């Protein structure tokens, strides 16, 4: 049976033609407690430099977050999140051409970020179908990533349960007025899941393609990779690249990563094999 194909998405004037290649979402953390140790809290100049660097390396989207979402993270107020976020956006948006996504679950933060020029939302509690956030995405007609997350580690079948939950979430998004072409799904690797759940989801990733939306995967530097390799967060690059190649082979459309240059190189080789992608200067 031929699987449904997601629609073309356009964001900040850039077309995302799903299935042609893997798109790279580069991460910028504006937090003091990022699990990956790469936060730029209060350092707007460094955040701007990182954004310029990510675009130059080939990032298709830059995803900026000002509150850590790691297990055990400290919740910050709306005012504090905006204090971290807005100066960076004011500096970055005029200097990069790729879409800038905001990683937040707070509608007020999302609204303020969109007001100054952000063009995409990444909702780590998207599974809850937050009505205000969905209505905001519908009103602004922008793409939104809806990620699976839950407070418990209880599943009957982690893959089927996550697919069912994402199906319910995307149905709520459609009812809120979000166009199907603006919906991206994320199984939530590392969120509300054990390492074995994460591995099972990666093993059966192709099953998520039964949902007619582009699929985003975020495994970069995650603790499951560290557990497999028994390595600290700064030594997980090869493991993360392995998950990226496997994700591409199983239908991922976007990979969210810290290490853009290395990931892009690995994904292009995978794309050449899996999607018949070729560089513009290809000569046989």
C-alpha positions as CSV (number, residue, x, y, z in Angstrom):
1,X,0.0,0.0,0.0
2,X,1.4,3.4,-1.0
3,X,1.7,5.6,2.1
4,X,0.2,9.1,2.1
5,X,2.5,11.9,1.1
6,X,2.8,15.1,3.1
7,X,2.1,18.4,1.3
8,X,4.6,21.0,0.3
9,X,5.4,23.4,3.2
10,X,6.6,27.0,2.7
11,X,8.2,28.9,5.6
12,X,9.9,32.3,5.4
13,X,9.9,32.0,1.7
14,X,11.7,28.6,1.7
15,X,10.0,25.5,0.2
16,X,10.3,22.2,2.0
17,X,9.7,19.5,-0.6
18,X,9.3,16.4,1.5
19,X,10.9,13.2,0.3
20,X,13.6,14.9,-1.8
21,X,16.2,15.1,1.0
22,X,16.5,15.3,4.7
23,X,16.2,18.8,6.2
24,X,18.5,19.9,9.0
25,X,17.2,21.8,12.1
26,X,20.1,23.3,14.0
27,X,19.8,23.9,17.7
28,X,20.5,27.1,19.7
29,X,20.0,26.9,23.5
30,X,19.7,30.1,25.4
31,X,19.6,28.3,28.8
32,X,22.1,27.9,31.6
33,X,21.0,24.3,32.2
34,X,21.0,22.7,28.8
35,X,21.7,19.0,29.0
36,X,24.2,19.3,26.2
37,X,26.2,22.1,27.9
38,X,25.9,24.5,25.0
39,X,23.7,27.3,26.4
40,X,24.2,30.9,25.4
41,X,22.3,32.5,28.3
42,X,22.7,36.3,28.2
43,X,25.3,36.2,25.5
44,X,23.5,37.6,22.5
45,X,26.7,38.0,20.5
46,X,27.6,34.3,20.9
47,X,24.1,33.3,20.0
48,X,24.2,35.4,16.8
49,X,27.6,33.9,15.9
50,X,26.2,30.4,16.4
51,X,23.1,31.2,14.2
52,X,25.3,32.5,11.4
53,X,27.6,29.5,11.7
54,X,24.6,27.0,11.6
55,X,23.2,28.6,8.4
56,X,26.7,28.6,6.8
57,X,27.0,24.9,7.6
58,X,23.8,24.1,5.9
59,X,21.0,24.3,8.5
60,X,17.6,24.6,6.8
61,X,15.9,25.7,10.1
62,X,17.3,27.2,13.3
63,X,15.4,26.2,16.4
64,X,15.9,28.5,19.4
65,X,14.8,27.6,23.0
66,X,15.1,29.7,26.2
67,X,13.9,27.1,28.7
68,X,15.6,23.7,29.1
69,X,13.3,20.7,28.5
70,X,15.8,18.1,29.8
71,X,14.5,15.7,32.6
72,X,14.5,17.6,35.9
73,X,14.8,21.0,34.3
74,X,13.9,24.2,36.2
75,X,10.7,25.8,35.0
76,X,11.2,29.5,34.2
77,X,8.7,32.3,34.1
78,X,7.3,33.8,30.9
79,X,9.2,37.0,31.7
80,X,12.5,35.2,32.2
81,X,12.0,33.2,29.0
82,X,11.3,36.3,27.0
83,X,14.3,38.1,28.7
84,X,16.5,35.3,27.3
85,X,14.9,35.0,24.0
86,X,13.9,38.4,22.6
87,X,17.4,40.0,22.4
88,X,18.7,37.0,20.6
89,X,15.9,37.0,18.1
90,X,16.4,40.8,17.5
91,X,20.0,40.1,16.7
92,X,19.6,36.8,14.7
93,X,16.5,37.4,12.5
94,X,18.0,40.2,10.4
95,X,21.2,38.2,9.8
96,X,20.0,34.8,8.7
97,X,17.7,33.8,5.9
98,X,16.5,30.4,7.0
99,X,13.3,30.0,9.1
100,X,13.7,30.5,12.8
101,X,11.7,28.1,15.0
102,X,10.8,28.8,18.6
103,X,11.0,25.9,21.0
104,X,8.4,26.7,23.7
105,X,5.2,25.5,25.2
106,X,4.0,28.9,26.4
107,X,1.6,30.7,24.1
108,X,2.6,34.1,25.3
109,X,6.3,33.4,24.6
110,X,5.3,32.0,21.2
111,X,3.2,35.1,20.3
112,X,6.0,37.5,21.2
113,X,8.5,35.6,19.2
114,X,6.3,35.5,16.2
115,X,5.6,39.2,16.5
116,X,9.3,39.9,16.1
117,X,9.7,37.6,13.1
118,X,10.0,34.0,14.1
119,X,8.2,31.8,11.6
120,X,7.7,28.4,13.1
121,X,6.8,26.8,16.5
122,X,8.2,23.7,18.1
123,X,5.8,22.5,20.8
124,X,7.4,19.9,23.1
125,X,4.0,19.3,24.8
126,X,2.2,19.2,21.5
127,X,0.5,15.9,22.4
128,X,-1.7,17.8,24.9
129,X,-3.2,19.8,22.1
130,X,-2.9,23.1,23.9
131,X,-5.8,25.0,22.5
132,X,-4.3,28.5,22.7
133,X,-1.0,27.4,21.1
134,X,-2.9,25.6,18.3
135,X,-5.1,28.6,17.7
136,X,-2.1,30.8,17.5
137,X,-0.5,28.6,14.9
138,X,-3.7,28.6,12.9
139,X,-4.1,32.4,13.1
140,X,-0.6,33.1,12.0
141,X,-0.7,30.3,9.4
142,X,2.7,29.0,10.4
143,X,4.2,25.5,10.7
144,X,4.2,23.8,14.1
145,X,6.0,20.8,15.3
146,X,3.7,18.6,17.5
147,X,5.8,16.3,19.7
148,X,4.7,13.4,21.8
149,X,5.5,13.8,25.5
150,X,3.9,12.4,28.6
151,X,4.5,12.5,32.4
152,X,4.6,8.7,32.9
153,X,6.6,5.9,31.4
154,X,3.7,3.6,31.0
155,X,2.8,2.1,27.5
156,X,1.0,-0.9,26.2
157,X,3.0,-0.7,23.0
158,X,5.3,2.4,22.8
159,X,5.1,2.7,19.0
160,X,1.3,2.2,18.6
161,X,0.6,4.3,21.7
162,X,2.7,7.2,20.4
163,X,1.2,7.0,16.9
164,X,-2.3,7.0,18.4
165,X,-1.5,10.0,20.6
166,X,0.0,11.9,17.7
167,X,-3.1,11.1,15.5
168,X,-5.3,12.5,18.2
169,X,-3.1,15.6,18.5
170,X,-3.0,16.3,14.8
171,X,-6.8,15.9,14.6
172,X,-7.1,18.5,17.2
173,X,-4.7,20.8,15.3
174,X,-6.8,20.4,12.2
175,X,-10.0,21.2,14.1
176,X,-8.3,24.3,15.5
177,X,-7.7,25.5,11.9
178,X,-4.1,24.6,11.3
179,X,-3.6,23.5,7.7
180,X,-2.3,20.0,7.2
181,X,0.7,21.3,5.3
182,X,1.8,23.2,8.4
183,X,1.8,20.2,10.7
184,X,5.1,18.3,11.5
185,X,5.1,15.3,13.9
186,X,7.8,14.3,16.4
187,X,7.7,11.0,18.3
188,X,9.6,12.6,21.2
189,X,12.7,10.6,21.5
190,X,13.8,10.9,25.1
191,X,10.6,12.5,26.4
192,X,8.5,10.4,28.7
193,X,10.2,7.3,27.5
194,X,12.8,4.8,28.7
195,X,15.9,4.0,26.7
196,X,14.2,0.8,25.6
197,X,11.2,2.7,24.5
198,X,13.4,5.1,22.5
199,X,15.2,2.2,20.8
200,X,11.9,0.5,19.9
201,X,10.6,3.7,18.4
202,X,13.8,4.0,16.3
203,X,13.6,0.4,15.2
204,X,10.0,0.8,14.0
205,X,10.2,4.4,12.8
206,X,8.7,3.5,9.4
207,X,5.4,2.9,11.1
208,X,5.1,6.6,11.8
209,X,4.9,7.3,8.1
210,X,1.3,6.0,8.2
211,X,0.5,9.5,9.4
212,X,0.4,12.0,6.5
213,X,2.8,14.5,8.0
214,X,6.5,15.1,7.7
215,X,8.5,13.4,10.5
216,X,11.0,15.1,12.7
217,X,13.5,13.2,14.8
218,X,15.6,14.6,17.6
219,X,18.2,12.2,18.9
220,X,21.2,14.5,19.1
221,X,23.4,13.9,22.2
222,X,20.5,12.2,24.0
223,X,21.0,10.1,27.1
224,X,20.0,6.9,25.4
225,X,23.0,7.2,23.1
226,X,25.1,7.8,26.1
227,X,23.7,4.7,27.8
228,X,24.4,2.5,24.8
229,X,28.0,3.8,24.4
230,X,28.7,4.6,28.1
231,X,29.9,8.0,27.0
232,X,29.4,11.6,28.3
233,X,27.3,14.1,26.4
234,X,30.3,15.6,24.5
235,X,31.4,12.2,23.1
236,X,28.1,11.1,21.5
237,X,28.5,12.4,18.0
238,X,29.1,9.1,16.2
239,X,26.2,7.5,18.0
240,X,23.9,10.4,17.1
241,X,25.0,10.2,13.4
242,X,24.2,6.5,13.4
243,X,20.6,7.3,14.5
244,X,20.4,10.0,11.8
245,X,21.4,7.6,9.1
246,X,18.9,5.0,10.4
247,X,16.2,7.7,10.6
248,X,16.7,8.8,7.0
249,X,16.5,5.2,5.9
250,X,13.2,4.9,7.7
251,X,11.5,8.0,6.5
252,X,12.6,11.0,8.7
253,X,12.1,14.3,6.9
254,X,13.8,16.6,9.5
255,X,16.6,15.9,12.0
256,X,17.0,18.3,14.9
257,X,20.7,18.4,15.8
258,X,23.5,20.2,17.6
259,X,26.3,19.2,15.1
260,X,25.0,20.5,11.8
261,X,28.0,20.1,9.6
262,X,28.7,16.4,10.5
263,X,25.0,15.5,10.4
264,X,24.5,17.1,7.0
265,X,27.3,15.1,5.5
266,X,26.0,11.9,6.9
267,X,22.4,12.6,5.9
268,X,23.4,13.5,2.3
269,X,25.1,10.2,1.9
270,X,22.0,8.5,3.3
271,X,19.8,10.6,1.0
272,X,21.8,9.6,-2.0
273,X,21.1,6.0,-1.2
274,X,17.6,6.1,0.1
275,X,16.0,9.1,-1.8
276,X,18.2,9.1,-4.9
277,X,19.3,12.7,-4.0
278,X,22.2,14.1,-6.0
279,X,24.2,17.3,-5.5
280,X,23.9,20.0,-8.1
281,X,27.5,19.4,-9.4
282,X,27.0,15.6,-9.8
283,X,28.9,14.2,-12.8
284,X,29.1,10.5,-13.6
